[in-house]
Amino acid sequence: MLRLDHITVAANDLAEGVAYVEQALGIAPPAGGAHPLMGTHNHLLRLSETSFLEVIAPNPSAPAPTRPRWFALDDQRAHAALELSPRLVTWVANTSDIKSALATMPHAARPAITVTRGTLEWLISVPPDGSMPFGGAFPTIIEWPAGPHPASRMAELGCSLVAFEIRHPEADTIEAALSGFLDDPRIRFSHDPAPSFRAVIRTPKGDRELV
């Protein structure tokens, strides 16, 4: 089984991504850290003890990675879209056995690779070209190390995920592929010619929408 782990906002510049989220939610996600393998850095907003919102961007202070960055951050079309505005680009689901999940789940990205942020190390499904299945509409799969979820150590700022909508021209195919693996009533699929995402997040200032 899979569980919703986090939703990801991408930006070409991290400060722009944080400002985008703060404008939408009224709360600025706190600093996270850097990912040396990918040449990226992030800010993280706790949504529960086992889930969070991530804002991620290329790290201009880091050496250029030896491989394409994850979340399609090196894709020219994605870069151009992010020049217009940061935006939700994908979601991540966790499992306790990523090897088994990737072996049995149709459409999941492969292979599972090891990534670090500070002293934290985990497994995540990232293709060699950095792309995402269905342009990010299908979840990236992650396996955290044993122990408390990383979100449990993040600051509690009173935010939680109410709903997450995935709009895609192949929404039915994606939903069918996840049937039997993921059961979360907050996650909704709808057909739309233009892929997009919408998250409703409960904050101390009321429910806010993030796209």
Summary of the structure (lengths in Angstrom):
residues: 211
radius of gyration: 15.8
end to end distance: 26.7
largest distance: 42.9
contacts: 679
relative contact order: 0.21
helix: 21%
strand: 39%
